Amino acid sequence: DAGVIQSPRHEVTEMGQEVTLRCKPISGHDYLFWYRQTMMRGLELLIYFNNNVPIDDSGMPEDRFSAKMPNASFSTLKIQPSEPRDSAVYFCASSLLGGSQPQHFGDGTRLSIL
Amino acid sequence: DQQVKQNSPSLSVQEGRISILNCDYTNSMFDYFLWYKKYPAEGPTFLISISSIKDKNEDGRFTVFLNKSAKHLSLHIVPSQPGDSAVYFCAASDRGSTLGRLYFGRGTQLTVWP
């Protein structure tokens, strides 16, 4: 079975550019989560969706960040404009039944903003 | 506010010995607890979980213990192997909540040396 698929695996771009991260959850999973991992803050939850609807976006750091889930098999996290402090590893995860079941993570996107 | 805490950022253990990773939580509503393992350049992978109705769950070399009165859980790995070297994350959820999210600790880097 295919796991959670994230693209790209690595992204290097200059400050001010728009960055789009992509995620394909496991088929049939009804929850999708976006996390950011940094040395300073560890694994932070940015936003999550249930049945394609955003449930909690309180972890989104600023208005420069936005996330969408247009259908059950695809989600994007967009940063516009990007800044060097956005450099981190971004993970997408999906699960059945939210907090009642383990989340399955993708391998992440390592983002570097120069 | 960190509701799940892993106070030891690192642990070093000799191969064949027991590894004990600890986790504390503050929210008494948490009733489901998980451990994840993470290798470099990969996403976290689910390892083992425990429900609050139990105080122990075992899966091969891995055992999780839950002490609800102390709001403490631990992961025991016996015997430890070099391949167990990874970052271990503790996570918790309130399954009665409609929010459906997991709360993660900051992780403990386990190093198993030959």
Interface residues (C-beta under 8 A of the other chain):
Chain A: V4 Y31 F33 G42 L43 L45 Y48 N50 I55 D56 F91 A93 L97 G98 G99 S100 P102 Q103 H104 F105 G106 D107 G108
Chain B: Y32 L34 Y36 A41 E42 G43 P44 T45 F46 S49 F89 S93 D94 R95 S97 L99 G100 R101 L102 F104 G105 R106 G107
